[in-house]
Amino acid sequence: MSLSTEILSILSLTETSSMSNLSQRLGASLRDLEAAVNQVNQGRTFITRTENDILMLSDVYETLCSEKIRAVLGLDADRFEFEVTARTASTNDDLLALVKAGQVHDRLIRIAEMQTAGRGTKGRQWVSIPGGSLTFSMIRSVSPAVMLKGVSALPLVVGLSLVRSINALADVDCRLKWPNDVLFDHQKLAGLLIESTSISGQHFVVIGIGVNVCLPQILFKDIDQPAIDLYGLGASIDRNVLVGNIVLELDNVLEQYFANGFDLFRSEWCAMHAFHNRSISFVLPDSRQVEGEVVDVDHDGALLLNVDGKVTRYISGEIQRTN
């Protein structure tokens, strides 16, 4: 992890810190710290430094506001309940805790300006910057009949709804990476994490979404995969408009999926898959690696690969690269 990223991580947890405290904590000289802050602030001011040498994260975009989001949704707003918080560990964890406490509401959406312990699939940390990220979670109740049919294709359906929203608002051509990443030119722009839970016979899914809006470029060097943000694509979108459109598209798609299954979306999903009909390396959960050509996804959302002339079905794993 670079010194710049370490500074950002500390400020995301402590909100403010003096240069002298950072120097002691990180074992870095004041000169090196100043250079690292300047690296973060290339192109945009992400870290503000006061006259007393106190550092704090800057808000790089407008703040989120539930009333502004509801205004975007118009008459559809009454379908949802919005909670906006300045900072939390994880919006997914917040909603899961409400389920356990019996205090959950269907279509409750929790949005955070800052997540201090946000995560993606496989436990990867999701970096959050005030105003520079969009991180939120929505909870949906799922009927016993739908659970009986299964919701294994849910990550694909959610990813498709996310691509639809971003492409329409930003006027870009984002694509999907099985099962749940949103890419632009093979660089990650957005991702999601879906978790499920049950209480007293009621079933719920919590859908967490993270979108890179405007992040320090130095952060991308410490991410374990190529990444990009909307700012880098030349898209300047009010985050309240962005979350409103994403939520509405997502909810509409979920209703169709729960009623009709994944086959309704399957051909569109394949058309949007960045790796469709491509030869790839596929890493299995046990770290074994196979080479094959992506030929389809099935009605349950499993990836179908042609491996040595035989079509094989995979329900978990990661596309690592194209050949």
BALOBA-1460 file (C-alpha; in Angstrom, 3 decimals):
// residues 323
<rec num="1" residu="m" x="0.000" y="0.000" z="0.000"/>
<rec num="2" residu="s" x="1.410" y="3.387" z="-0.974"/>
<rec num="3" residu="l" x="1.916" y="6.187" z="1.537"/>
<rec num="4" residu="s" x="-0.840" y="8.181" z="-0.185"/>
<rec num="5" residu="t" x="-3.314" y="5.326" z="0.249"/>
<rec num="6" residu="e" x="-2.302" y="4.844" z="3.883"/>
<rec num="7" residu="i" x="-3.048" y="8.527" z="4.550"/>
<rec num="8" residu="l" x="-6.459" y="8.203" z="2.894"/>
<rec num="9" residu="s" x="-7.249" y="5.084" z="4.915"/>
<rec num="10" residu="i" x="-6.354" y="6.780" z="8.204"/>
<rec num="11" residu="l" x="-8.369" y="9.903" z="7.399"/>
<rec num="12" residu="s" x="-11.369" y="7.792" z="6.430"/>
<rec num="13" residu="l" x="-11.334" y="6.324" z="9.946"/>
<rec num="14" residu="t" x="-10.284" y="9.336" z="12.040"/>
<rec num="15" residu="e" x="-11.808" y="12.156" z="9.915"/>
<rec num="16" residu="t" x="-8.901" y="14.468" z="10.803"/>
<rec num="17" residu="s" x="-5.244" y="14.092" z="11.709"/>
<rec num="18" residu="s" x="-2.271" y="16.374" z="12.164"/>
<rec num="19" residu="m" x="0.780" y="16.070" z="9.966"/>
<rec num="20" residu="s" x="2.912" y="15.338" z="13.046"/>
<rec num="21" residu="n" x="0.615" y="12.508" z="14.179"/>
<rec num="22" residu="l" x="0.652" y="10.994" z="10.697"/>
<rec num="23" residu="s" x="4.437" y="11.245" z="10.632"/>
<rec num="24" residu="q" x="4.734" y="9.302" z="13.887"/>
<rec num="25" residu="r" x="2.072" y="6.758" z="12.962"/>
<rec num="26" residu="l" x="3.416" y="6.012" z="9.496"/>
<rec num="27" residu="g" x="7.103" y="6.520" z="10.206"/>
<rec num="28" residu="a" x="7.348" y="9.006" z="7.362"/>
<rec num="29" residu="s" x="9.012" y="12.403" z="7.155"/>
<rec num="30" residu="l" x="6.943" y="15.557" z="6.819"/>
<rec num="31" residu="r" x="8.435" y="16.054" z="3.378"/>
<rec num="32" residu="d" x="7.315" y="12.584" z="2.265"/>
<rec num="33" residu="l" x="3.846" y="13.176" z="3.716"/>
<rec num="34" residu="e" x="3.499" y="16.460" z="1.859"/>
<rec num="35" residu="a" x="4.541" y="14.777" z="-1.385"/>
<rec num="36" residu="a" x="2.018" y="11.987" z="-0.787"/>
<rec num="37" residu="v" x="-0.801" y="14.472" z="-0.144"/>
<rec num="38" residu="n" x="0.103" y="16.308" z="-3.337"/>
<rec num="39" residu="q" x="-0.127" y="12.997" z="-5.195"/>
<rec num="40" residu="v" x="-3.622" y="12.430" z="-3.835"/>
<rec num="41" residu="n" x="-4.685" y="15.921" z="-4.859"/>
<rec num="42" residu="q" x="-3.575" y="15.651" z="-8.473"/>
<rec num="43" residu="g" x="-6.454" y="16.903" z="-10.617"/>
<rec num="44" residu="r" x="-8.790" y="17.573" z="-7.681"/>
<rec num="45" residu="t" x="-8.588" y="18.443" z="-3.980"/>
<rec num="46" residu="f" x="-9.367" y="15.317" z="-1.981"/>
<rec num="47" residu="i" x="-7.409" y="16.269" z="1.153"/>
<rec num="48" residu="t" x="-7.669" y="19.728" z="2.733"/>
<rec num="49" residu="r" x="-4.799" y="21.040" z="4.867"/>
<rec num="50" residu="t" x="-5.458" y="23.789" z="7.411"/>
<rec num="51" residu="e" x="-3.042" y="26.465" z="8.608"/>
<rec num="52" residu="n" x="-2.439" y="24.335" z="11.713"/>
<rec num="53" residu="d" x="-1.312" y="21.417" z="9.530"/>
<rec num="54" residu="i" x="-4.495" y="19.444" z="10.171"/>
<rec num="55" residu="l" x="-5.552" y="17.173" z="7.316"/>
<rec num="56" residu="m" x="-9.129" y="16.197" z="6.507"/>
<rec num="57" residu="l" x="-10.939" y="14.633" z="3.568"/>
<rec num="58" residu="s" x="-12.753" y="17.084" z="1.313"/>
<rec num="59" residu="d" x="-16.233" y="16.652" z="-0.116"/>
<rec num="60" residu="v" x="-15.611" y="16.442" z="-3.858"/>
<rec num="61" residu="y" x="-19.270" y="16.361" z="-4.912"/>
<rec num="62" residu="e" x="-22.631" y="17.501" z="-3.577"/>
<rec num="63" residu="t" x="-23.893" y="15.802" z="-0.447"/>
<rec num="64" residu="l" x="-26.554" y="13.128" z="-0.616"/>
<rec num="65" residu="c" x="-30.041" y="14.050" z="0.537"/>
<rec num="66" residu="s" x="-33.069" y="11.764" z="0.866"/>
<rec num="67" residu="e" x="-35.456" y="14.567" z="-0.147"/>
<rec num="68" residu="k" x="-33.492" y="15.252" z="-3.326"/>
<rec num="69" residu="i" x="-33.542" y="11.549" z="-4.151"/>
<rec num="70" residu="r" x="-37.291" y="11.385" z="-3.561"/>
<rec num="71" residu="a" x="-37.739" y="14.370" z="-5.870"/>
<rec num="72" residu="v" x="-35.904" y="12.446" z="-8.605"/>
<rec num="73" residu="l" x="-38.296" y="9.514" z="-8.159"/>
<rec num="74" residu="g" x="-41.465" y="11.611" z="-8.157"/>
<rec num="75" residu="l" x="-44.585" y="9.495" z="-7.662"/>
<rec num="76" residu="d" x="-42.451" y="6.347" z="-7.327"/>
<rec num="77" residu="a" x="-40.758" y="7.691" z="-4.189"/>
<rec num="78" residu="d" x="-43.425" y="6.306" z="-1.861"/>
<rec num="79" residu="r" x="-42.335" y="2.767" z="-2.746"/>
<rec num="80" residu="f" x="-39.081" y="3.316" z="-0.860"/>
<rec num="81" residu="e" x="-37.722" y="4.500" z="2.456"/>
<rec num="82" residu="f" x="-34.360" y="6.285" z="2.411"/>
<rec num="83" residu="e" x="-31.821" y="6.729" z="5.197"/>
<rec num="84" residu="v" x="-28.708" y="8.813" z="4.543"/>
<rec num="85" residu="t" x="-25.841" y="8.671" z="7.024"/>
<rec num="86" residu="a" x="-22.558" y="10.562" z="7.066"/>
<rec num="87" residu="r" x="-20.506" y="7.472" z="7.888"/>
<rec num="88" residu="t" x="-20.958" y="3.859" z="8.863"/>
<rec num="89" residu="a" x="-18.925" y="0.681" z="8.789"/>
<rec num="90" residu="s" x="-21.066" y="-1.061" z="6.154"/>
<rec num="91" residu="t" x="-24.545" y="-0.327" z="4.830"/>
<rec num="92" residu="n" x="-25.054" y="-4.044" z="4.204"/>
<rec num="93" residu="d" x="-24.206" y="-4.833" z="7.824"/>
<rec num="94" residu="d" x="-26.541" y="-2.066" z="9.004"/>
<rec num="95" residu="l" x="-29.511" y="-3.586" z="7.183"/>
<rec num="96" residu="l" x="-28.654" y="-7.138" z="8.234"/>
<rec num="97" residu="a" x="-28.590" y="-5.955" z="11.851"/>
<rec num="98" residu="l" x="-32.051" y="-4.421" z="11.425"/>
<rec num="99" residu="v" x="-33.356" y="-7.746" z="10.126"/>
<rec num="100" residu="k" x="-32.026" y="-9.551" z="13.191"/>
<rec num="101" residu="a" x="-33.614" y="-6.903" z="15.418"/>
<rec num="102" residu="g" x="-36.972" y="-7.296" z="13.675"/>
<rec num="103" residu="q" x="-36.923" y="-3.636" z="12.596"/>
<rec num="104" residu="v" x="-36.554" y="-4.003" z="8.860"/>
<rec num="105" residu="h" x="-38.794" y="-2.447" z="6.211"/>
<rec num="106" residu="d" x="-39.092" y="-3.811" z="2.692"/>
<rec num="107" residu="r" x="-37.380" y="-1.471" z="0.220"/>
<rec num="108" residu="l" x="-35.467" y="0.324" z="2.954"/>
<rec num="109" residu="i" x="-32.387" y="1.926" z="1.383"/>
<rec num="110" residu="r" x="-29.406" y="2.974" z="3.489"/>
<rec num="111" residu="i" x="-26.883" y="5.298" z="1.883"/>
<rec num="112" residu="a" x="-23.528" y="6.314" z="3.360"/>
<rec num="113" residu="e" x="-21.258" y="9.176" z="2.450"/>
<rec num="114" residu="m" x="-18.431" y="7.173" z="4.009"/>
<rec num="115" residu="q" x="-18.080" y="3.438" z="4.604"/>
<rec num="116" residu="t" x="-15.187" y="2.568" z="6.877"/>
<rec num="117" residu="a" x="-15.495" y="-1.201" z="6.389"/>
<rec num="118" residu="g" x="-17.217" y="-1.509" z="3.035"/>
<rec num="119" residu="r" x="-16.466" y="-4.665" z="1.133"/>
<rec num="120" residu="g" x="-17.081" y="-6.350" z="-2.160"/>
<rec num="121" residu="t" x="-17.131" y="-9.986" z="-3.205"/>
<rec num="122" residu="k" x="-14.441" y="-12.297" z="-1.806"/>
<rec num="123" residu="g" x="-13.987" y="-9.867" z="1.100"/>
<rec num="124" residu="r" x="-12.308" y="-7.211" z="-1.018"/>
<rec num="125" residu="q" x="-12.355" y="-3.760" z="0.533"/>
<rec num="126" residu="w" x="-14.409" y="-1.143" z="-1.277"/>
<rec num="127" residu="v" x="-12.709" y="2.260" z="-1.023"/>
<rec num="128" residu="s" x="-15.059" y="5.116" z="-0.117"/>
<rec num="129" residu="i" x="-14.346" y="8.850" z="-0.388"/>
<rec num="130" residu="p" x="-16.732" y="11.611" z="0.789"/>
<rec num="131" residu="g" x="-18.646" y="12.755" z="-2.254"/>
<rec num="132" residu="g" x="-16.456" y="10.650" z="-4.519"/>
<rec num="133" residu="s" x="-18.248" y="7.348" z="-4.135"/>
<rec num="134" residu="l" x="-21.811" y="6.124" z="-4.155"/>
<rec num="135" residu="t" x="-22.312" y="3.337" z="-1.623"/>
<rec num="136" residu="f" x="-25.731" y="2.114" z="-0.575"/>
<rec num="137" residu="s" x="-27.737" y="-0.990" z="0.229"/>
<rec num="138" residu="m" x="-31.347" y="-1.923" z="-0.387"/>
<rec num="139" residu="i" x="-33.298" y="-4.672" z="1.342"/>
<rec num="140" residu="r" x="-36.010" y="-6.678" z="-0.357"/>
<rec num="141" residu="s" x="-38.262" y="-9.307" z="1.101"/>
<rec num="142" residu="v" x="-38.504" y="-12.498" z="-0.937"/>
<rec num="143" residu="s" x="-41.570" y="-14.705" z="-0.851"/>
<rec num="144" residu="p" x="-41.283" y="-18.415" z="0.038"/>
<rec num="145" residu="a" x="-42.447" y="-19.277" z="-3.514"/>
<rec num="146" residu="v" x="-39.606" y="-17.276" z="-5.050"/>
<rec num="147" residu="m" x="-37.085" y="-18.775" z="-2.615"/>
<rec num="148" residu="l" x="-38.315" y="-22.238" z="-3.598"/>
<rec num="149" residu="k" x="-37.598" y="-21.465" z="-7.257"/>
<rec num="150" residu="g" x="-34.212" y="-20.037" z="-6.276"/>
<rec num="151" residu="v" x="-32.517" y="-16.660" z="-6.681"/>
<rec num="152" residu="s" x="-29.063" y="-17.792" z="-7.777"/>
<rec num="153" residu="a" x="-29.120" y="-15.470" z="-10.804"/>
<rec num="154" residu="l" x="-29.821" y="-12.432" z="-8.629"/>
<rec num="155" residu="p" x="-26.257" y="-10.998" z="-8.933"/>
<rec num="156" residu="l" x="-26.536" y="-11.068" z="-12.729"/>
<rec num="157" residu="v" x="-29.932" y="-9.378" z="-12.727"/>
<rec num="158" residu="v" x="-28.756" y="-6.652" z="-10.339"/>
<rec num="159" residu="g" x="-25.631" y="-6.094" z="-12.436"/>
<rec num="160" residu="l" x="-27.732" y="-5.735" z="-15.573"/>
<rec num="161" residu="s" x="-29.970" y="-3.135" z="-13.926"/>
<rec num="162" residu="l" x="-26.872" y="-1.223" z="-12.819"/>
<rec num="163" residu="v" x="-25.401" y="-1.198" z="-16.323"/>
<rec num="164" residu="r" x="-28.697" y="0.008" z="-17.759"/>
<rec num="165" residu="s" x="-28.812" y="2.945" z="-15.319"/>
<rec num="166" residu="i" x="-25.185" y="4.018" z="-15.673"/>
<rec num="167" residu="n" x="-25.137" y="3.758" z="-19.463"/>
<rec num="168" residu="a" x="-28.305" y="5.821" z="-19.777"/>
<rec num="169" residu="l" x="-27.233" y="8.567" z="-17.365"/>
<rec num="170" residu="a" x="-23.546" y="8.820" z="-18.259"/>
<rec num="171" residu="d" x="-23.972" y="8.125" z="-21.988"/>
<rec num="172" residu="v" x="-21.251" y="5.468" z="-21.893"/>
<rec num="173" residu="d" x="-20.981" y="1.836" z="-22.953"/>
<rec num="174" residu="c" x="-20.309" y="-0.138" z="-19.781"/>
<rec num="175" residu="r" x="-20.295" y="-3.907" z="-19.828"/>
<rec num="176" residu="l" x="-20.717" y="-6.754" z="-17.369"/>
<rec num="177" residu="k" x="-18.229" y="-9.207" z="-15.956"/>
<rec num="178" residu="w" x="-19.718" y="-12.440" z="-14.624"/>
<rec num="179" residu="p" x="-21.195" y="-12.543" z="-12.126"/>
<rec num="180" residu="n" x="-21.523" y="-9.028" z="-10.747"/>
<rec num="181" residu="d" x="-18.998" y="-6.384" z="-11.845"/>
<rec num="182" residu="v" x="-19.583" y="-3.379" z="-14.088"/>
<rec num="183" residu="l" x="-16.680" y="-2.559" z="-16.383"/>
<rec num="184" residu="f" x="-15.725" y="0.139" z="-18.815"/>
<rec num="185" residu="d" x="-13.046" y="-1.003" z="-21.248"/>
<rec num="186" residu="h" x="-12.200" y="-3.864" z="-18.822"/>
<rec num="187" residu="q" x="-11.755" y="-1.428" z="-15.917"/>
<rec num="188" residu="k" x="-14.017" y="-1.805" z="-12.887"/>
<rec num="189" residu="l" x="-16.472" y="1.045" z="-12.433"/>
<rec num="190" residu="a" x="-19.022" y="-0.496" z="-10.076"/>
<rec num="191" residu="g" x="-19.717" y="-3.648" z="-8.146"/>
<rec num="192" residu="l" x="-22.208" y="-5.237" z="-5.841"/>
<rec num="193" residu="l" x="-22.486" y="-7.578" z="-2.904"/>
<rec num="194" residu="i" x="-25.640" y="-9.585" z="-2.203"/>
<rec num="195" residu="e" x="-26.293" y="-11.224" z="1.140"/>
<rec num="196" residu="s" x="-29.375" y="-13.091" z="2.304"/>
<rec num="197" residu="t" x="-30.893" y="-13.814" z="5.675"/>
<rec num="198" residu="s" x="-34.097" y="-15.158" z="7.209"/>
<rec num="199" residu="i" x="-35.978" y="-14.486" z="10.420"/>
<rec num="200" residu="s" x="-39.249" y="-15.968" z="11.654"/>
<rec num="201" residu="g" x="-39.877" y="-17.577" z="8.281"/>
<rec num="202" residu="q" x="-39.351" y="-14.332" z="6.351"/>
<rec num="203" residu="h" x="-36.628" y="-14.205" z="3.719"/>
<rec num="204" residu="f" x="-34.659" y="-11.083" z="2.822"/>
<rec num="205" residu="v" x="-31.881" y="-10.156" z="0.429"/>
<rec num="206" residu="v" x="-29.610" y="-7.193" z="1.052"/>
<rec num="207" residu="i" x="-28.166" y="-5.710" z="-2.128"/>
<rec num="208" residu="g" x="-25.104" y="-3.526" z="-1.671"/>
<rec num="209" residu="i" x="-23.943" y="-1.341" z="-4.559"/>
<rec num="210" residu="g" x="-20.782" y="0.702" z="-4.945"/>
<rec num="211" residu="v" x="-20.017" y="3.063" z="-7.826"/>
<rec num="212" residu="n" x="-16.745" y="4.926" z="-8.359"/>
<rec num="213" residu="v" x="-17.781" y="8.531" z="-8.941"/>
<rec num="214" residu="c" x="-14.606" y="10.584" z="-8.452"/>
<rec num="215" residu="l" x="-11.620" y="9.017" z="-6.685"/>
<rec num="216" residu="p" x="-7.944" y="9.953" z="-6.331"/>
<rec num="217" residu="q" x="-6.075" y="8.340" z="-9.189"/>
<rec num="218" residu="i" x="-3.387" y="7.169" z="-6.788"/>
<rec num="219" residu="l" x="-5.944" y="4.796" z="-5.235"/>
<rec num="220" residu="f" x="-6.351" y="2.892" z="-8.479"/>
<rec num="221" residu="k" x="-2.693" y="1.855" z="-8.333"/>
<rec num="222" residu="d" x="-3.338" y="-0.027" z="-5.088"/>
<rec num="223" residu="i" x="-6.466" y="-1.837" z="-6.275"/>
<rec num="224" residu="d" x="-5.882" y="-5.442" z="-7.337"/>
<rec num="225" residu="q" x="-7.606" y="-4.910" z="-10.689"/>
<rec num="226" residu="p" x="-7.845" y="-2.087" z="-13.258"/>
<rec num="227" residu="a" x="-10.440" y="0.482" z="-12.157"/>
<rec num="228" residu="i" x="-11.966" y="3.749" z="-13.330"/>
<rec num="229" residu="d" x="-14.507" y="6.317" z="-12.124"/>
<rec num="230" residu="l" x="-17.296" y="8.306" z="-13.752"/>
<rec num="231" residu="y" x="-15.170" y="11.460" z="-13.548"/>
<rec num="232" residu="g" x="-12.516" y="9.726" z="-15.639"/>
<rec num="233" residu="l" x="-15.192" y="8.963" z="-18.233"/>
<rec num="234" residu="g" x="-16.099" y="12.638" z="-18.461"/>
<rec num="235" residu="a" x="-19.427" y="12.109" z="-16.703"/>
<rec num="236" residu="s" x="-20.483" y="14.621" z="-14.050"/>
<rec num="237" residu="i" x="-23.717" y="13.351" z="-12.515"/>
<rec num="238" residu="d" x="-25.516" y="14.535" z="-9.397"/>
<rec num="239" residu="r" x="-25.254" y="11.531" z="-7.076"/>
<rec num="240" residu="n" x="-28.832" y="12.077" z="-5.911"/>
<rec num="241" residu="v" x="-29.960" y="11.654" z="-9.516"/>
<rec num="242" residu="l" x="-27.692" y="8.641" z="-9.882"/>
<rec num="243" residu="v" x="-28.986" y="6.790" z="-6.837"/>
<rec num="244" residu="g" x="-32.602" y="7.615" z="-7.690"/>
<rec num="245" residu="n" x="-32.290" y="6.177" z="-11.184"/>
<rec num="246" residu="i" x="-30.351" y="3.118" z="-10.027"/>
<rec num="247" residu="v" x="-32.888" y="2.321" z="-7.298"/>
<rec num="248" residu="l" x="-35.896" y="2.648" z="-9.590"/>
<rec num="249" residu="e" x="-34.380" y="0.512" z="-12.360"/>
<rec num="250" residu="l" x="-33.198" y="-2.059" z="-9.820"/>
<rec num="251" residu="d" x="-36.591" y="-2.373" z="-8.157"/>
<rec num="252" residu="n" x="-38.405" y="-2.743" z="-11.475"/>
<rec num="253" residu="v" x="-35.969" y="-5.422" z="-12.630"/>
<rec num="254" residu="l" x="-36.283" y="-7.300" z="-9.338"/>
<rec num="255" residu="e" x="-40.064" y="-7.407" z="-9.663"/>
<rec num="256" residu="q" x="-39.744" y="-8.922" z="-13.140"/>
<rec num="257" residu="y" x="-37.090" y="-11.387" z="-12.002"/>
<rec num="258" residu="f" x="-39.070" y="-12.585" z="-8.979"/>
<rec num="259" residu="a" x="-42.138" y="-13.100" z="-11.193"/>
<rec num="260" residu="n" x="-40.562" y="-14.554" z="-14.336"/>
<rec num="261" residu="g" x="-37.056" y="-15.778" z="-13.536"/>
<rec num="262" residu="f" x="-33.756" y="-15.097" z="-15.266"/>
<rec num="263" residu="d" x="-34.706" y="-16.337" z="-18.742"/>
<rec num="264" residu="l" x="-36.415" y="-12.987" z="-19.335"/>
<rec num="265" residu="f" x="-33.005" y="-11.257" z="-19.085"/>
<rec num="266" residu="r" x="-30.653" y="-13.951" z="-20.290"/>
<rec num="267" residu="s" x="-30.112" y="-12.850" z="-23.896"/>
<rec num="268" residu="e" x="-29.678" y="-9.186" z="-22.895"/>
<rec num="269" residu="w" x="-27.228" y="-10.170" z="-20.187"/>
<rec num="270" residu="c" x="-25.103" y="-12.181" z="-22.618"/>
<rec num="271" residu="a" x="-25.132" y="-9.302" z="-25.090"/>
<rec num="272" residu="m" x="-23.753" y="-7.040" z="-22.354"/>
<rec num="273" residu="h" x="-21.136" y="-9.510" z="-21.114"/>
<rec num="274" residu="a" x="-17.647" y="-8.203" z="-21.860"/>
<rec num="275" residu="f" x="-16.334" y="-11.775" z="-22.146"/>
<rec num="276" residu="h" x="-19.079" y="-13.422" z="-24.175"/>
<rec num="277" residu="n" x="-17.571" y="-15.762" z="-26.800"/>
<rec num="278" residu="r" x="-14.098" y="-14.891" z="-25.504"/>
<rec num="279" residu="s" x="-11.352" y="-17.259" z="-24.403"/>
<rec num="280" residu="i" x="-10.576" y="-16.704" z="-20.723"/>
<rec num="281" residu="s" x="-8.665" y="-17.977" z="-17.728"/>
<rec num="282" residu="f" x="-11.103" y="-18.903" z="-14.986"/>
<rec num="283" residu="v" x="-9.979" y="-19.229" z="-11.363"/>
<rec num="284" residu="l" x="-11.957" y="-21.698" z="-9.250"/>
<rec num="285" residu="p" x="-12.641" y="-21.243" z="-5.508"/>
<rec num="286" residu="d" x="-9.871" y="-23.764" z="-4.712"/>
<rec num="287" residu="s" x="-7.420" y="-21.627" z="-6.779"/>
<rec num="288" residu="r" x="-7.252" y="-24.094" z="-9.661"/>
<rec num="289" residu="q" x="-7.284" y="-22.408" z="-13.036"/>
<rec num="290" residu="v" x="-9.009" y="-23.550" z="-16.210"/>
<rec num="291" residu="e" x="-8.869" y="-22.194" z="-19.748"/>
<rec num="292" residu="g" x="-12.010" y="-22.031" z="-21.834"/>
<rec num="293" residu="e" x="-14.353" y="-20.036" z="-24.031"/>
<rec num="294" residu="v" x="-17.413" y="-18.327" z="-22.583"/>
<rec num="295" residu="v" x="-20.410" y="-19.694" z="-24.477"/>
<rec num="296" residu="d" x="-23.419" y="-18.738" z="-22.329"/>
<rec num="297" residu="v" x="-25.003" y="-18.430" z="-18.908"/>
<rec num="298" residu="d" x="-27.809" y="-20.812" z="-17.986"/>
<rec num="299" residu="h" x="-31.237" y="-20.108" z="-16.489"/>
<rec num="300" residu="d" x="-29.736" y="-20.152" z="-12.981"/>
<rec num="301" residu="g" x="-26.996" y="-17.676" z="-13.908"/>
<rec num="302" residu="a" x="-24.182" y="-20.230" z="-13.960"/>
<rec num="303" residu="l" x="-21.316" y="-19.557" z="-16.368"/>
<rec num="304" residu="l" x="-20.963" y="-22.044" z="-19.230"/>
<rec num="305" residu="l" x="-17.433" y="-22.541" z="-20.540"/>
<rec num="306" residu="n" x="-16.225" y="-24.656" z="-23.423"/>
<rec num="307" residu="v" x="-13.243" y="-26.398" z="-21.860"/>
<rec num="308" residu="d" x="-11.369" y="-28.735" z="-24.216"/>
<rec num="309" residu="g" x="-14.460" y="-29.220" z="-26.359"/>
<rec num="310" residu="k" x="-16.815" y="-29.904" z="-23.449"/>
<rec num="311" residu="v" x="-19.293" y="-27.323" z="-22.110"/>
<rec num="312" residu="t" x="-18.849" y="-27.134" z="-18.333"/>
<rec num="313" residu="r" x="-21.086" y="-25.322" z="-15.863"/>
<rec num="314" residu="y" x="-19.574" y="-23.147" z="-13.110"/>
<rec num="315" residu="i" x="-21.503" y="-21.559" z="-10.257"/>
<rec num="316" residu="s" x="-18.533" y="-19.806" z="-8.621"/>
<rec num="317" residu="g" x="-15.121" y="-18.599" z="-9.608"/>
<rec num="318" residu="e" x="-13.576" y="-15.538" z="-11.200"/>
<rec num="319" residu="i" x="-12.789" y="-14.489" z="-14.732"/>
<rec num="320" residu="q" x="-9.214" y="-13.315" z="-14.517"/>
<rec num="321" residu="r" x="-8.147" y="-12.425" z="-18.020"/>
<rec num="322" residu="t" x="-8.730" y="-12.998" z="-21.713"/>
<rec num="323" residu="n" x="-6.346" y="-14.941" z="-23.866"/>
